[in-house]
Amino acid sequence: MLVRQWRQPLGTFTLELPSGGVDLGEEPERAARRELFEETGYRAQTLEHLTSVHTSTGRSTEVCHLFRCEAADRDERGPRPEPTEFIRVVELPFGEALRMASDGAIVDAPTVLGLLLTGGGLN
């Protein structure tokens, strides 16, 4: 499950894994669960932490925590995007998402890394 989201710096929509910020004092797993619900309306049954990486070591201290969602249940109370977010859920077969990452159709680095880690591309 990916989200199609407007990215102002790029001036276009991108396909990405559901994502967002970790609030002060919040654990990354809790943030991942919250963002999944806010952006897609799904709730994770289980999450597996894949890795944590710095996204741009020369420019930022940002850390990206990547999780694999083993199963998700639709919650009729969601999604709940922020007022400035323009998001649409896109469900794709996993193989197609991997192909899109390989072909350059998915350009978000954390999404590419998450797909590769989940698909065994880096193991």
VENSUL-V74654 format. One record per residue. N is the residue number from 1. SS is DSSP state (A for helix, B for strand, O for the rest). OMEGA is omega in whole degrees, 0 to 359 (999 if undefined). Layout:
N_SS_OMEGA ; N_SS_OMEGA
This chain:
1_O_179 ; 2_B_173 ; 3_B_174 ; 4_B_191 ; 5_B_177 ; 6_B_177 ; 7_B_185 ; 8_O_181 ; 9_O_179 ; 10_O_182 ; 11_O_182 ; 12_B_174 ; 13_B_175 ; 14_B_171 ; 15_B_184 ; 16_B_166 ; 17_O_174 ; 18_O_184 ; 19_O_177 ; 20_O_184 ; 21_O_173 ; 22_O_180 ; 23_O_179 ; 24_O_180 ; 25_O_182 ; 26_O_175 ; 27_O_181 ; 28_A_180 ; 29_A_178 ; 30_A_178 ; 31_A_180 ; 32_A_178 ; 33_A_181 ; 34_A_182 ; 35_A_176 ; 36_A_180 ; 37_A_183 ; 38_A_186 ; 39_A_186 ; 40_A_185 ; 41_O_178 ; 42_B_176 ; 43_B_180 ; 44_B_172 ; 45_B_178 ; 46_B_175 ; 47_B_175 ; 48_B_178 ; 49_B_180 ; 50_B_181 ; 51_B_170 ; 52_B_183 ; 53_B_171 ; 54_B_187 ; 55_O_181 ; 56_O_189 ; 57_O_179 ; 58_O_186 ; 59_O_191 ; 60_O_173 ; 61_O_182 ; 62_O_176 ; 63_B_178 ; 64_B_178 ; 65_B_182 ; 66_B_180 ; 67_B_171 ; 68_B_177 ; 69_B_182 ; 70_B_180 ; 71_B_180 ; 72_B_177 ; 73_B_179 ; 74_B_177 ; 75_O_185 ; 76_O_179 ; 77_O_182 ; 78_O_357 ; 79_O_180 ; 80_O_180 ; 81_O_174 ; 82_O_181 ; 83_O_182 ; 84_O_181 ; 85_O_176 ; 86_O_190 ; 87_B_173 ; 88_B_178 ; 89_B_178 ; 90_B_178 ; 91_O_181 ; 92_O_169 ; 93_O_184 ; 94_A_180 ; 95_A_178 ; 96_A_177 ; 97_A_177 ; 98_A_179 ; 99_A_180 ; 100_A_176 ; 101_A_180 ; 102_A_182 ; 103_A_180 ; 104_O_177 ; 105_O_172 ; 106_O_188 ; 107_O_180 ; 108_O_187 ; 109_A_178 ; 110_A_178 ; 111_A_178 ; 112_A_180 ; 113_A_179 ; 114_A_178 ; 115_A_179 ; 116_A_179 ; 117_A_180 ; 118_A_182 ; 119_A_180 ; 120_O_182 ; 121_O_180 ; 122_O_181 ; 123_O_999
